[in-house]
Amino acid sequence: MKLLFIRHSLAVERDEFEGHDFDRPLSEKGVKRAKKFFKHIKEIYPQIDYILTSKALRAKQTAKILNSFYHTEYEEHSLLYPGATITDLKEVLKGKEGIVAIVGHEPDLSGFLKELMYAPNLKIKFKKPSLAEFEEELKSLIHYKHFEGI
């Protein structure tokens, strides 16, 4: 299995939003940035088999933009809300094969990579938006791409 860990795009700032943090939407800039980012990602990954996302609005919106490029299996999971653990990730991955995109949050995504690679001192921080590829069979980080410079 190949896992594509994707951090959601730019959201409205917390201090500019009067609601629950899980309901914070992408900003206009975040929507534009995600579309541009995924246009490039589609060139690198012509196929994705599943898109799994947190139910937090900013992650769902990012995942839906991603899915507009792939039109593939799409699932929303409350287990992937901010604060998700490696156990939660393993639960949502049950029965999945192929290339799986997980749209989520920091520091959860970098924590997943540390756990999966048995590398507790790994220094990686996902920017908004960014993608890291993990190849399960190799237990290694293959690609890390973020918006800046693309």
C-alpha positions in Angstrom: 0.0 0.0 0.0 1.1 3.5 -0.8 -0.1 6.3 1.6 -0.3 9.9 0.6 -0.5 12.0 3.7 -2.0 15.4 2.7 -2.4 18.4 5.0 -5.5 20.5 4.4 -5.1 23.8 2.6 -5.2 27.3 4.2 -8.2 27.8 6.4 -9.9 31.0 7.8 -7.9 32.1 10.9 -9.2 30.9 14.2 -9.6 34.5 15.6 -11.6 35.4 12.5 -14.1 32.6 12.9 -16.9 32.3 15.5 -17.7 28.7 15.7 -16.3 25.3 16.6 -12.8 24.8 15.2 -14.0 21.7 13.3 -16.3 24.0 11.3 -13.6 26.4 10.1 -13.7 26.5 6.3 -10.9 27.0 3.8 -10.1 30.6 2.9 -10.5 31.8 -0.7 -6.7 31.7 -0.9 -6.7 28.1 0.5 -9.2 27.0 -2.2 -7.0 28.5 -5.0 -3.9 27.1 -3.5 -5.3 23.6 -3.2 -6.5 23.6 -6.8 -3.1 24.6 -8.1 -1.3 22.1 -5.8 -3.5 19.2 -6.8 -3.1 20.0 -10.5 0.6 19.3 -10.0 0.0 16.3 -7.8 -2.2 14.8 -10.5 0.9 14.8 -12.8 2.9 12.9 -10.2 0.1 10.5 -9.2 -2.2 9.9 -12.1 -4.3 7.5 -10.0 -5.5 7.4 -6.4 -7.6 4.5 -5.2 -9.1 6.0 -2.1 -9.4 9.4 -0.5 -10.0 9.3 3.3 -10.5 12.6 5.2 -11.1 14.1 8.6 -14.7 15.3 9.0 -13.4 18.8 10.0 -14.7 21.2 7.3 -11.3 22.5 6.1 -10.1 18.9 5.5 -13.3 17.8 3.8 -13.1 20.8 1.5 -9.5 20.0 0.7 -10.4 16.4 0.1 -13.3 17.3 -2.2 -11.0 19.5 -4.3 -8.6 16.6 -4.5 -11.4 14.3 -5.5 -12.4 16.7 -8.3 -9.1 15.6 -10.0 -9.6 11.9 -9.3 -13.3 11.0 -9.0 -12.5 8.0 -6.8 -13.7 6.3 -3.6 -14.1 9.0 -0.9 -14.8 8.5 2.8 -15.1 11.0 5.7 -14.0 9.7 9.2 -14.4 11.2 12.6 -11.4 9.1 13.7 -9.3 11.5 11.6 -10.4 14.7 13.4 -7.5 16.7 14.9 -5.8 14.6 17.6 -6.0 11.3 15.6 -3.7 8.5 16.7 -1.9 5.8 14.7 -4.6 3.3 16.0 -7.3 5.6 14.5 -5.4 5.6 11.2 -5.0 1.8 11.1 -8.7 1.5 11.7 -9.7 3.7 8.8 -7.2 1.9 6.5 -8.7 -1.5 7.1 -9.6 -3.2 3.8 -7.9 -0.6 1.7 -5.3 -1.4 -0.9 -3.4 0.5 -3.6 -2.8 4.3 -3.3 -4.6 5.9 -0.4 -4.7 9.6 0.2 -5.3 10.7 3.8 -6.3 14.3 4.2 -5.8 15.5 7.7 -4.1 17.8 10.2 -0.9 18.6 11.9 0.7 17.3 14.1 -1.2 14.1 13.4 0.2 13.5 9.9 3.8 13.9 11.0 3.1 11.7 14.0 1.7 9.0 11.7 4.9 9.1 9.7 7.1 8.9 12.8 5.2 5.8 14.0 5.1 4.1 10.6 8.8 4.6 10.0 9.8 3.8 13.5 11.6 7.2 13.5 10.6 9.1 16.6 13.2 11.8 15.9 12.0 12.5 12.4 11.8 16.2 11.8 9.0 16.9 9.3 6.2 19.5 9.5 3.4 19.6 6.9 2.8 23.0 5.5 -0.6 24.0 4.0 -1.2 22.2 1.7 1.5 19.5 1.4 1.9 15.9 0.7 4.2 13.1 1.9 4.3 9.7 0.3 4.9 6.6 2.5 5.6 3.3 0.8 4.4 0.6 3.3 6.6 -2.2 1.9 9.7 0.0 2.1 8.8 1.6 5.4 10.2 4.8 4.0 9.3 8.4 3.1 9.5 8.6 -0.7 8.3 12.1 -1.6 7.5 15.3 0.3 5.9 18.1 -1.7 4.4 21.4 -0.5 2.9 24.3 -2.3 5.8 26.7 -2.1 8.0 26.4 -5.1 5.5 24.5 -7.2 
